[in-house]
Amino acid sequence: MTSGNPVQDRLDELDEQEASARVLLERTLRLAVGFHRRAEHAAAELDRTIAYLERPDGH
């Protein structure tokens, strides 16, 4: 929205950009946490599989 004041208009534009950036940052952080949890799960599953395969009785 144009207020007729170029400084206020620029501040309003920057407020909108900041709000968009915060939404993207929150989304990115949620994705990062999800990927981290999946990686931890995959690493634990790999460790269990290796331990199973290295068992002396073969089972």
Predicted model as a PDB file, atoms N, CA, C, CB and O in Angstrom, pLDDT in the B-factor column:
MODEL        1                                                                  
ATOM      1  N   MET A   1       0.841  -1.173   0.000  1.00 59.00           N  
ATOM      2  CA  MET A   1       0.000   0.000   0.000  1.00 59.00           C  
ATOM      3  C   MET A   1       0.888   1.237   0.000  1.00 59.00           C  
ATOM      4  CB  MET A   1      -0.958  -0.003   1.213  1.00 59.00           C  
ATOM      5  O   MET A   1       1.884   1.287   0.721  1.00 59.00           O  
ATOM      6  N   THR A   2       0.546   2.198  -0.774  1.00 70.00           N  
ATOM      7  CA  THR A   2       1.348   3.403  -0.903  1.00 70.00           C  
ATOM      8  C   THR A   2       0.813   4.478   0.032  1.00 70.00           C  
ATOM      9  CB  THR A   2       1.356   3.904  -2.360  1.00 70.00           C  
ATOM     10  O   THR A   2      -0.360   4.846  -0.026  1.00 70.00           O  
ATOM     11  N   SER A   3       1.696   4.977   0.898  1.00 75.00           N  
ATOM     12  CA  SER A   3       1.292   6.000   1.854  1.00 75.00           C  
ATOM     13  C   SER A   3       1.593   7.402   1.347  1.00 75.00           C  
ATOM     14  CB  SER A   3       1.984   5.774   3.181  1.00 75.00           C  
ATOM     15  O   SER A   3       1.144   8.384   1.938  1.00 75.00           O  
ATOM     16  N   GLY A   4       2.345   7.503   0.265  1.00 89.00           N  
ATOM     17  CA  GLY A   4       2.775   8.812  -0.214  1.00 89.00           C  
ATOM     18  C   GLY A   4       4.100   9.215   0.397  1.00 89.00           C  
ATOM     19  O   GLY A   4       4.722  10.186  -0.035  1.00 89.00           O  
ATOM     20  N   ASN A   5       4.531   8.471   1.401  1.00 94.00           N  
ATOM     21  CA  ASN A   5       5.808   8.734   2.051  1.00 94.00           C  
ATOM     22  C   ASN A   5       6.758   7.629   1.610  1.00 94.00           C  
ATOM     23  CB  ASN A   5       5.669   8.792   3.627  1.00 94.00           C  
ATOM     24  O   ASN A   5       6.580   6.472   1.989  1.00 94.00           O  
ATOM     25  N   PRO A   6       7.775   7.979   0.804  1.00 95.00           N  
ATOM     26  CA  PRO A   6       8.656   6.932   0.274  1.00 95.00           C  
ATOM     27  C   PRO A   6       9.395   6.151   1.361  1.00 95.00           C  
ATOM     28  CB  PRO A   6       9.661   7.546  -0.666  1.00 95.00           C  
ATOM     29  O   PRO A   6       9.652   4.958   1.199  1.00 95.00           O  
ATOM     30  N   VAL A   7       9.734   6.805   2.452  1.00 96.00           N  
ATOM     31  CA  VAL A   7      10.431   6.104   3.534  1.00 96.00           C  
ATOM     32  C   VAL A   7       9.496   5.078   4.172  1.00 96.00           C  
ATOM     33  CB  VAL A   7      10.946   7.109   4.602  1.00 96.00           C  
ATOM     34  O   VAL A   7       9.891   3.936   4.408  1.00 96.00           O  
ATOM     35  N   GLN A   8       8.272   5.482   4.446  1.00 95.00           N  
ATOM     36  CA  GLN A   8       7.300   4.553   5.044  1.00 95.00           C  
ATOM     37  C   GLN A   8       6.972   3.421   4.086  1.00 95.00           C  
ATOM     38  CB  GLN A   8       6.013   5.293   5.438  1.00 95.00           C  
ATOM     39  O   GLN A   8       6.834   2.269   4.499  1.00 95.00           O  
ATOM     40  N   ASP A   9       6.849   3.749   2.802  1.00 95.00           N  
ATOM     41  CA  ASP A   9       6.581   2.707   1.805  1.00 95.00           C  
ATOM     42  C   ASP A   9       7.694   1.666   1.814  1.00 95.00           C  
ATOM     43  CB  ASP A   9       6.438   3.323   0.395  1.00 95.00           C  
ATOM     44  O   ASP A   9       7.427   0.465   1.760  1.00 95.00           O  
ATOM     45  N   ARG A  10       8.945   2.127   1.884  1.00 96.00           N  
ATOM     46  CA  ARG A  10      10.085   1.198   1.899  1.00 96.00           C  
ATOM     47  C   ARG A  10      10.082   0.364   3.176  1.00 96.00           C  
ATOM     48  CB  ARG A  10      11.418   1.970   1.774  1.00 96.00           C  
ATOM     49  O   ARG A  10      10.348  -0.837   3.133  1.00 96.00           O  
ATOM     50  N   LEU A  11       9.780   0.996   4.316  1.00 96.00           N  
ATOM     51  CA  LEU A  11       9.702   0.255   5.577  1.00 96.00           C  
ATOM     52  C   LEU A  11       8.610  -0.808   5.527  1.00 96.00           C  
ATOM     53  CB  LEU A  11       9.447   1.214   6.742  1.00 96.00           C  
ATOM     54  O   LEU A  11       8.799  -1.924   6.009  1.00 96.00           O  
ATOM     55  N   ASP A  12       7.472  -0.456   4.945  1.00 96.00           N  
ATOM     56  CA  ASP A  12       6.383  -1.430   4.806  1.00 96.00           C  
ATOM     57  C   ASP A  12       6.815  -2.598   3.925  1.00 96.00           C  
ATOM     58  CB  ASP A  12       5.125  -0.757   4.217  1.00 96.00           C  
ATOM     59  O   ASP A  12       6.514  -3.753   4.227  1.00 96.00           O  
ATOM     60  N   GLU A  13       7.518  -2.296   2.840  1.00 96.00           N  
ATOM     61  CA  GLU A  13       8.014  -3.346   1.938  1.00 96.00           C  
ATOM     62  C   GLU A  13       8.992  -4.261   2.672  1.00 96.00           C  
ATOM     63  CB  GLU A  13       8.698  -2.722   0.695  1.00 96.00           C  
ATOM     64  O   GLU A  13       8.935  -5.484   2.536  1.00 96.00           O  
ATOM     65  N   LEU A  14       9.885  -3.657   3.449  1.00 97.00           N  
ATOM     66  CA  LEU A  14      10.850  -4.466   4.202  1.00 97.00           C  
ATOM     67  C   LEU A  14      10.161  -5.317   5.263  1.00 97.00           C  
ATOM     68  CB  LEU A  14      11.897  -3.567   4.860  1.00 97.00           C  
ATOM     69  O   LEU A  14      10.590  -6.442   5.516  1.00 97.00           O  
ATOM     70  N   ASP A  15       9.105  -4.807   5.887  1.00 97.00           N  
ATOM     71  CA  ASP A  15       8.337  -5.598   6.859  1.00 97.00           C  
ATOM     72  C   ASP A  15       7.737  -6.835   6.189  1.00 97.00           C  
ATOM     73  CB  ASP A  15       7.215  -4.738   7.497  1.00 97.00           C  
ATOM     74  O   ASP A  15       7.764  -7.932   6.749  1.00 97.00           O  
ATOM     75  N   GLU A  16       7.203  -6.646   4.997  1.00 97.00           N  
ATOM     76  CA  GLU A  16       6.620  -7.779   4.268  1.00 97.00           C  
ATOM     77  C   GLU A  16       7.696  -8.799   3.903  1.00 97.00           C  
ATOM     78  CB  GLU A  16       5.901  -7.290   2.995  1.00 97.00           C  
ATOM     79  O   GLU A  16       7.469 -10.004   4.008  1.00 97.00           O  
ATOM     80  N   GLN A  17       8.856  -8.327   3.479  1.00 98.00           N  
ATOM     81  CA  GLN A  17       9.950  -9.236   3.124  1.00 98.00           C  
ATOM     82  C   GLN A  17      10.449  -9.986   4.356  1.00 98.00           C  
ATOM     83  CB  GLN A  17      11.109  -8.459   2.471  1.00 98.00           C  
ATOM     84  O   GLN A  17      10.766 -11.173   4.281  1.00 98.00           O  
ATOM     85  N   GLU A  18      10.517  -9.291   5.486  1.00 97.00           N  
ATOM     86  CA  GLU A  18      10.954  -9.942   6.716  1.00 97.00           C  
ATOM     87  C   GLU A  18       9.966 -11.039   7.122  1.00 97.00           C  
ATOM     88  CB  GLU A  18      11.104  -8.908   7.849  1.00 97.00           C  
ATOM     89  O   GLU A  18      10.373 -12.127   7.528  1.00 97.00           O  
ATOM     90  N   ALA A  19       8.683 -10.750   7.010  1.00 97.00           N  
ATOM     91  CA  ALA A  19       7.673 -11.746   7.364  1.00 97.00           C  
ATOM     92  C   ALA A  19       7.806 -12.976   6.468  1.00 97.00           C  
ATOM     93  CB  ALA A  19       6.255 -11.147   7.247  1.00 97.00           C  
ATOM     94  O   ALA A  19       7.719 -14.106   6.951  1.00 97.00           O  
ATOM     95  N   SER A  20       8.014 -12.767   5.181  1.00 97.00           N  
ATOM     96  CA  SER A  20       8.193 -13.890   4.252  1.00 97.00           C  
ATOM     97  C   SER A  20       9.448 -14.681   4.591  1.00 97.00           C  
ATOM     98  CB  SER A  20       8.265 -13.387   2.802  1.00 97.00           C  
ATOM     99  O   SER A  20       9.444 -15.912   4.563  1.00 97.00           O  
ATOM    100  N   ALA A  21      10.515 -13.969   4.910  1.00 97.00           N  
ATOM    101  CA  ALA A  21      11.774 -14.636   5.251  1.00 97.00           C  
ATOM    102  C   ALA A  21      11.618 -15.472   6.517  1.00 97.00           C  
ATOM    103  CB  ALA A  21      12.899 -13.603   5.434  1.00 97.00           C  
ATOM    104  O   ALA A  21      12.161 -16.573   6.605  1.00 97.00           O  
ATOM    105  N   ARG A  22      10.883 -14.958   7.490  1.00 97.00           N  
ATOM    106  CA  ARG A  22      10.679 -15.716   8.727  1.00 97.00           C  
ATOM    107  C   ARG A  22       9.880 -16.997   8.480  1.00 97.00           C  
ATOM    108  CB  ARG A  22       9.963 -14.850   9.764  1.00 97.00           C  
ATOM    109  O   ARG A  22      10.180 -18.039   9.062  1.00 97.00           O  
ATOM    110  N   VAL A  23       8.877 -16.919   7.631  1.00 98.00           N  
ATOM    111  CA  VAL A  23       8.091 -18.105   7.283  1.00 98.00           C  
ATOM    112  C   VAL A  23       8.986 -19.144   6.611  1.00 98.00           C  
ATOM    113  CB  VAL A  23       6.906 -17.728   6.353  1.00 98.00           C  
ATOM    114  O   VAL A  23       8.930 -20.328   6.945  1.00 98.00           O  
ATOM    115  N   LEU A  24       9.808 -18.701   5.670  1.00 97.00           N  
ATOM    116  CA  LEU A  24      10.717 -19.627   4.977  1.00 97.00           C  
ATOM    117  C   LEU A  24      11.742 -20.217   5.935  1.00 97.00           C  
ATOM    118  CB  LEU A  24      11.435 -18.912   3.825  1.00 97.00           C  
ATOM    119  O   LEU A  24      12.068 -21.400   5.838  1.00 97.00           O  
ATOM    120  N   LEU A  25      12.253 -19.408   6.859  1.00 97.00           N  
ATOM    121  CA  LEU A  25      13.212 -19.905   7.833  1.00 97.00           C  
ATOM    122  C   LEU A  25      12.588 -20.974   8.732  1.00 97.00           C  
ATOM    123  CB  LEU A  25      13.748 -18.752   8.678  1.00 97.00           C  
ATOM    124  O   LEU A  25      13.199 -22.013   8.980  1.00 97.00           O  
ATOM    125  N   GLU A  26      11.385 -20.721   9.212  1.00 97.00           N  
ATOM    126  CA  GLU A  26      10.700 -21.710  10.049  1.00 97.00           C  
ATOM    127  C   GLU A  26      10.482 -23.012   9.292  1.00 97.00           C  
ATOM    128  CB  GLU A  26       9.358 -21.160  10.541  1.00 97.00           C  
ATOM    129  O   GLU A  26      10.695 -24.094   9.839  1.00 97.00           O  
ATOM    130  N   ARG A  27      10.059 -22.913   8.037  1.00 98.00           N  
ATOM    131  CA  ARG A  27       9.840 -24.104   7.222  1.00 98.00           C  
ATOM    132  C   ARG A  27      11.152 -24.867   7.017  1.00 98.00           C  
ATOM    133  CB  ARG A  27       9.227 -23.717   5.861  1.00 98.00           C  
ATOM    134  O   ARG A  27      11.194 -26.093   7.118  1.00 98.00           O  
ATOM    135  N   THR A  28      12.206 -24.128   6.734  1.00 98.00           N  
ATOM    136  CA  THR A  28      13.515 -24.746   6.524  1.00 98.00           C  
ATOM    137  C   THR A  28      13.989 -25.453   7.782  1.00 98.00           C  
ATOM    138  CB  THR A  28      14.541 -23.698   6.094  1.00 98.00           C  
ATOM    139  O   THR A  28      14.523 -26.560   7.712  1.00 98.00           O  
ATOM    140  N   LEU A  29      13.797 -24.825   8.922  1.00 96.00           N  
ATOM    141  CA  LEU A  29      14.210 -25.456  10.180  1.00 96.00           C  
ATOM    142  C   LEU A  29      13.418 -26.720  10.462  1.00 96.00           C  
ATOM    143  CB  LEU A  29      14.050 -24.483  11.337  1.00 96.00           C  
ATOM    144  O   LEU A  29      13.977 -27.724  10.903  1.00 96.00           O  
ATOM    145  N   ARG A  30      12.111 -26.672  10.208  1.00 97.00           N  
ATOM    146  CA  ARG A  30      11.301 -27.889  10.409  1.00 97.00           C  
ATOM    147  C   ARG A  30      11.784 -29.014   9.506  1.00 97.00           C  
ATOM    148  CB  ARG A  30       9.809 -27.603  10.137  1.00 97.00           C  
ATOM    149  O   ARG A  30      11.879 -30.163   9.938  1.00 97.00           O  
ATOM    150  N   LEU A  31      12.090 -28.688   8.254  1.00 97.00           N  
ATOM    151  CA  LEU A  31      12.597 -29.713   7.330  1.00 97.00           C  
ATOM    152  C   LEU A  31      13.941 -30.252   7.795  1.00 97.00           C  
ATOM    153  CB  LEU A  31      12.727 -29.143   5.909  1.00 97.00           C  
ATOM    154  O   LEU A  31      14.185 -31.457   7.732  1.00 97.00           O  
ATOM    155  N   ALA A  32      14.810 -29.369   8.261  1.00 97.00           N  
ATOM    156  CA  ALA A  32      16.133 -29.793   8.726  1.00 97.00           C  
ATOM    157  C   ALA A  32      16.009 -30.744   9.912  1.00 97.00           C  
ATOM    158  CB  ALA A  32      16.986 -28.571   9.114  1.00 97.00           C  
ATOM    159  O   ALA A  32      16.717 -31.748   9.986  1.00 97.00           O  
ATOM    160  N   VAL A  33      15.117 -30.427  10.830  1.00 97.00           N  
ATOM    161  CA  VAL A  33      14.901 -31.300  11.993  1.00 97.00           C  
ATOM    162  C   VAL A  33      14.381 -32.663  11.532  1.00 97.00           C  
ATOM    163  CB  VAL A  33      13.900 -30.648  12.995  1.00 97.00           C  
ATOM    164  O   VAL A  33      14.825 -33.703  12.019  1.00 97.00           O  
ATOM    165  N   GLY A  34      13.443 -32.645  10.597  1.00 96.00           N  
ATOM    166  CA  GLY A  34      12.909 -33.907  10.077  1.00 96.00           C  
ATOM    167  C   GLY A  34      13.973 -34.750   9.404  1.00 96.00           C  
ATOM    168  O   GLY A  34      14.047 -35.960   9.620  1.00 96.00           O  
ATOM    169  N   PHE A  35      14.800 -34.109   8.586  1.00 97.00           N  
ATOM    170  CA  PHE A  35      15.872 -34.852   7.911  1.00 97.00           C  
ATOM    171  C   PHE A  35      16.888 -35.375   8.911  1.00 97.00           C  
ATOM    172  CB  PHE A  35      16.571 -33.966   6.874  1.00 97.00           C  
ATOM    173  O   PHE A  35      17.397 -36.485   8.756  1.00 97.00           O  
ATOM    174  N   HIS A  36      17.187 -34.589   9.934  1.00 96.00           N  
ATOM    175  CA  HIS A  36      18.137 -35.025  10.951  1.00 96.00           C  
ATOM    176  C   HIS A  36      17.613 -36.267  11.678  1.00 96.00           C  
ATOM    177  CB  HIS A  36      18.409 -33.889  11.958  1.00 96.00           C  
ATOM    178  O   HIS A  36      18.352 -37.223  11.916  1.00 96.00           O  
ATOM    179  N   ARG A  37      16.330 -36.233  12.020  1.00 96.00           N  
ATOM    180  CA  ARG A  37      15.737 -37.387  12.704  1.00 96.00           C  
ATOM    181  C   ARG A  37      15.759 -38.624  11.812  1.00 96.00           C  
ATOM    182  CB  ARG A  37      14.295 -37.075  13.134  1.00 96.00           C  
ATOM    183  O   ARG A  37      16.038 -39.729  12.278  1.00 96.00           O  
ATOM    184  N   ARG A  38      15.467 -38.435  10.536  1.00 97.00           N  
ATOM    185  CA  ARG A  38      15.509 -39.578   9.616  1.00 97.00           C  
ATOM    186  C   ARG A  38      16.928 -40.128   9.493  1.00 97.00           C  
ATOM    187  CB  ARG A  38      14.979 -39.172   8.228  1.00 97.00           C  
ATOM    188  O   ARG A  38      17.126 -41.342   9.447  1.00 97.00           O  
ATOM    189  N   ALA A  39      17.910 -39.236   9.440  1.00 97.00           N  
ATOM    190  CA  ALA A  39      19.305 -39.680   9.338  1.00 97.00           C  
ATOM    191  C   ALA A  39      19.716 -40.447  10.584  1.00 97.00           C  
ATOM    192  CB  ALA A  39      20.244 -38.479   9.123  1.00 97.00           C  
ATOM    193  O   ALA A  39      20.401 -41.466  10.487  1.00 97.00           O  
ATOM    194  N   GLU A  40      19.304 -39.968  11.758  1.00 96.00           N  
ATOM    195  CA  GLU A  40      19.611 -40.693  12.998  1.00 96.00           C  
ATOM    196  C   GLU A  40      18.980 -42.084  12.984  1.00 96.00           C  
ATOM    197  CB  GLU A  40      19.114 -39.899  14.225  1.00 96.00           C  
ATOM    198  O   GLU A  40      19.613 -43.067  13.372  1.00 96.00           O  
ATOM    199  N   HIS A  41      17.740 -42.155  12.536  1.00 96.00           N  
ATOM    200  CA  HIS A  41      17.044 -43.443  12.467  1.00 96.00           C  
ATOM    201  C   HIS A  41      17.756 -44.381  11.487  1.00 96.00           C  
ATOM    202  CB  HIS A  41      15.567 -43.242  12.042  1.00 96.00           C  
ATOM    203  O   HIS A  41      17.942 -45.563  11.775  1.00 96.00           O  
ATOM    204  N   ALA A  42      18.148 -43.849  10.340  1.00 97.00           N  
ATOM    205  CA  ALA A  42      18.836 -44.674   9.336  1.00 97.00           C  
ATOM    206  C   ALA A  42      20.175 -45.171   9.872  1.00 97.00           C  
ATOM    207  CB  ALA A  42      19.050 -43.875   8.032  1.00 97.00           C  
ATOM    208  O   ALA A  42      20.546 -46.322   9.642  1.00 97.00           O  
ATOM    209  N   ALA A  43      20.897 -44.319  10.580  1.00 97.00           N  
ATOM    210  CA  ALA A  43      22.188 -44.724  11.143  1.00 97.00           C  
ATOM    211  C   ALA A  43      21.993 -45.816  12.192  1.00 97.00           C  
ATOM    212  CB  ALA A  43      22.916 -43.511  11.763  1.00 97.00           C  
ATOM    213  O   ALA A  43      22.762 -46.776  12.242  1.00 97.00           O  
ATOM    214  N   ALA A  44      20.974 -45.671  13.022  1.00 96.00           N  
ATOM    215  CA  ALA A  44      20.701 -46.694  14.041  1.00 96.00           C  
ATOM    216  C   ALA A  44      20.307 -48.009  13.374  1.00 96.00           C  
ATOM    217  CB  ALA A  44      19.580 -46.224  15.007  1.00 96.00           C  
ATOM    218  O   ALA A  44      20.732 -49.079  13.809  1.00 96.00           O  
ATOM    219  N   GLU A  45      19.502 -47.933  12.328  1.00 97.00           N  
ATOM    220  CA  GLU A  45      19.097 -49.147  11.608  1.00 97.00           C  
ATOM    221  C   GLU A  45      20.307 -49.823  10.961  1.00 97.00           C  
ATOM    222  CB  GLU A  45      18.037 -48.811  10.534  1.00 97.00           C  
ATOM    223  O   GLU A  45      20.420 -51.049  10.969  1.00 97.00           O  
ATOM    224  N   LEU A  46      21.196 -49.024  10.407  1.00 97.00           N  
ATOM    225  CA  LEU A  46      22.418 -49.578   9.816  1.00 97.00           C  
ATOM    226  C   LEU A  46      23.259 -50.271  10.879  1.00 97.00           C  
ATOM    227  CB  LEU A  46      23.239 -48.471   9.127  1.00 97.00           C  
ATOM    228  O   LEU A  46      23.761 -51.373  10.656  1.00 97.00           O  
ATOM    229  N   ASP A  47      23.414 -49.630  12.034  1.00 96.00           N  
ATOM    230  CA  ASP A  47      24.177 -50.252  13.128  1.00 96.00           C  
ATOM    231  C   ASP A  47      23.558 -51.579  13.553  1.00 96.00           C  
ATOM    232  CB  ASP A  47      24.253 -49.304  14.336  1.00 96.00           C  
ATOM    233  O   ASP A  47      24.272 -52.558  13.770  1.00 96.00           O  
ATOM    234  N   ARG A  48      22.219 -51.615  13.672  1.00 96.00           N  
ATOM    235  CA  ARG A  48      21.550 -52.867  14.051  1.00 96.00           C  
ATOM    236  C   ARG A  48      21.756 -53.949  12.992  1.00 96.00           C  
ATOM    237  CB  ARG A  48      20.046 -52.626  14.266  1.00 96.00           C  
ATOM    238  O   ARG A  48      21.967 -55.116  13.323  1.00 96.00           O  
ATOM    239  N   THR A  49      21.695 -53.561  11.728  1.00 95.00           N  
ATOM    240  CA  THR A  49      21.874 -54.528  10.640  1.00 95.00           C  
ATOM    241  C   THR A  49      23.290 -55.082  10.641  1.00 95.00           C  
ATOM    242  CB  THR A  49      21.561 -53.880   9.281  1.00 95.00           C  
ATOM    243  O   THR A  49      23.489 -56.287  10.486  1.00 95.00           O  
ATOM    244  N   ILE A  50      24.260 -54.219  10.812  1.00 95.00           N  
ATOM    245  CA  ILE A  50      25.654 -54.678  10.850  1.00 95.00           C  
ATOM    246  C   ILE A  50      25.878 -55.591  12.039  1.00 95.00           C  
ATOM    247  CB  ILE A  50      26.623 -53.485  10.910  1.00 95.00           C  
ATOM    248  O   ILE A  50      26.515 -56.636  11.909  1.00 95.00           O  
ATOM    249  N   ALA A  51      25.365 -55.209  13.187  1.00 95.00           N  
ATOM    250  CA  ALA A  51      25.517 -56.055  14.378  1.00 95.00           C  
ATOM    251  C   ALA A  51      24.875 -57.420  14.151  1.00 95.00           C  
ATOM    252  CB  ALA A  51      24.892 -55.374  15.613  1.00 95.00           C  
ATOM    253  O   ALA A  51      25.431 -58.441  14.556  1.00 95.00           O  
ATOM    254  N   TYR A  52      23.717 -57.444  13.512  1.00 95.00           N  
ATOM    255  CA  TYR A  52      23.037 -58.704  13.224  1.00 95.00           C  
ATOM    256  C   TYR A  52      23.879 -59.569  12.293  1.00 95.00           C  
ATOM    257  CB  TYR A  52      21.656 -58.442  12.604  1.00 95.00           C  
ATOM    258  O   TYR A  52      24.031 -60.770  12.519  1.00 95.00           O  
ATOM    259  N   LEU A  53      24.423 -58.959  11.250  1.00 94.00           N  
ATOM    260  CA  LEU A  53      25.204 -59.716  10.273  1.00 94.00           C  
ATOM    261  C   LEU A  53      26.544 -60.196  10.830  1.00 94.00           C  
ATOM    262  CB  LEU A  53      25.443 -58.868   9.044  1.00 94.00           C  
ATOM    263  O   LEU A  53      27.107 -61.181  10.352  1.00 94.00           O  
ATOM    264  N   GLU A  54      27.044 -59.498  11.837  1.00 94.00           N  
ATOM    265  CA  GLU A  54      28.325 -59.885  12.432  1.00 94.00           C  
ATOM    266  C   GLU A  54      28.188 -60.859  13.586  1.00 94.00           C  
ATOM    267  CB  GLU A  54      29.050 -58.669  12.904  1.00 94.00           C  
ATOM    268  O   GLU A  54      29.186 -61.257  14.186  1.00 94.00           O  
ATOM    269  N   ARG A  55      26.965 -61.245  13.901  1.00 93.00           N  
ATOM    270  CA  ARG A  55      26.764 -62.204  14.993  1.00 93.00           C  
ATOM    271  C   ARG A  55      27.478 -63.511  14.660  1.00 93.00           C  
ATOM    272  CB  ARG A  55      25.245 -62.457  15.242  1.00 93.00           C  
ATOM    273  O   ARG A  55      27.432 -63.971  13.519  1.00 93.00           O  
ATOM    274  N   PRO A  56      28.128 -64.102  15.638  1.00 90.00           N  
ATOM    275  CA  PRO A  56      28.900 -65.330  15.387  1.00 90.00           C  
ATOM    276  C   PRO A  56      28.021 -66.516  14.957  1.00 90.00           C  
ATOM    277  CB  PRO A  56      29.680 -65.708  16.640  1.00 90.00           C  
ATOM    278  O   PRO A  56      28.487 -67.385  14.219  1.00 90.00           O  
ATOM    279  N   ASP A  57      26.799 -66.562  15.392  1.00 83.00           N  
ATOM    280  CA  ASP A  57      25.956 -67.706  15.040  1.00 83.00           C  
ATOM    281  C   ASP A  57      25.308 -67.543  13.662  1.00 83.00           C  
ATOM    282  CB  ASP A  57      24.875 -67.899  16.096  1.00 83.00           C  
ATOM    283  O   ASP A  57      24.646 -68.456  13.171  1.00 83.00           O  
ATOM    284  N   GLY A  58      25.504 -66.368  13.041  1.00 57.00           N  
ATOM    285  CA  GLY A  58      24.984 -66.162  11.688  1.00 57.00           C  
ATOM    286  C   GLY A  58      23.513 -65.865  11.630  1.00 57.00           C  
ATOM    287  O   GLY A  58      22.947 -65.829  10.538  1.00 57.00           O  
ATOM    288  N   HIS A  59      22.858 -65.649  12.763  1.00 61.00           N  
ATOM    289  CA  HIS A  59      21.420 -65.349  12.776  1.00 61.00           C  
ATOM    290  C   HIS A  59      21.147 -63.993  13.322  1.00 61.00           C  
ATOM    291  CB  HIS A  59      20.666 -66.367  13.576  1.00 61.00           C  
ATOM    292  O   HIS A  59      19.990 -63.581  13.403  1.00 61.00           O  
TER     293      HIS A  59                                                      
ENDMDL                                                                          
END                                                                             
